[in-house]
Amino acid sequence: MSGEVQTSKTTGVSGLVFVGCLLIGLAVGILTGEMAVVLLAALGFGFLGMAIVRLATGAW
């Protein structure tokens, strides 16, 4: 099975950070009525958070 690629658990953690930021952005967008603006901001924060987690865990 040399052709299989193993993913580390830290990659999953960074994905959870990304999804968490999007869900928080969705909730804030619903509460404020500015859905598009807040979701785009949450998308940016999600990518930044994912990069920070990957750098911190050494999974980059």
C-alpha positions in Angstrom: 0.0 0.0 0.0 2.8 2.4 -0.9 0.5 4.6 -3.0 -1.7 5.7 -0.1 -1.3 9.2 1.3 -1.8 9.5 5.0 -3.2 12.7 6.4 -2.3 13.9 9.9 -4.7 14.7 12.6 -3.5 18.3 12.6 -4.9 18.8 9.1 -8.3 17.9 10.4 -7.9 20.5 13.2 -7.2 23.3 10.8 -10.3 22.3 8.8 -12.4 22.5 12.0 -11.0 26.0 12.6 -12.1 27.0 9.1 -15.6 25.6 9.4 -16.0 27.1 12.9 -15.1 30.6 11.6 -17.7 30.2 8.8 -20.4 29.1 11.3 -19.7 32.0 13.6 -19.8 34.3 10.6 -23.2 32.8 9.6 -24.6 33.4 13.0 -23.3 37.0 13.2 -24.6 37.7 9.7 -28.1 36.5 10.6 -28.1 38.6 13.8 -26.8 41.8 12.1 -28.6 41.4 8.7 -25.4 41.8 6.8 -25.0 38.2 5.6 -22.7 38.6 2.6 -20.3 41.0 4.2 -19.9 39.0 7.4 -19.6 35.7 5.5 -16.8 37.0 3.4 -15.0 38.3 6.5 -15.5 34.9 8.2 -14.1 33.2 5.1 -11.0 35.4 5.3 -10.6 34.8 9.0 -11.1 31.1 8.5 -8.3 30.9 6.0 -6.0 32.9 8.3 -6.9 30.7 11.2 -6.3 27.5 9.2 -2.9 28.8 8.2 -2.0 29.8 11.8 -3.0 26.3 13.0 -1.0 24.6 10.3 2.1 26.7 11.1 1.7 26.1 14.8 1.4 22.4 14.5 4.1 22.0 11.8 1.7 20.5 9.2 2.5 23.2 6.6 
